[in-house]
Amino acid sequence: MRVDPYSQLLPLSAYCRDCGHERDVNPANVPLPADTPVPEIGKKMKCSQCGSRAVETKPELYPGGIIAMRARWRS
């Protein structure tokens, strides 16, 4: 999947494979060309918690993002 103007309505899910930190990312805030494949975006990112470059990105498929989904599970 590639980031294009239509997919910018959906956030990306970024997951650090080293520490497990997860974050939703707005594709409009990613300073890469619009045709960058979504999995390639993670290769250019660094985890804000541990500093690792082992970040995996996928299209966010849950309403409100992964963080909101996990909060719903906990309640």
Secondary structure, 3 states (H helix, E strand, C coil): CECCCCHHHCCEEEEECCCCCEEEECHHHCCCCCCCEHHHHHHCCCCCCCCCCCEEEEECCCCCHHHHHHHHHHC
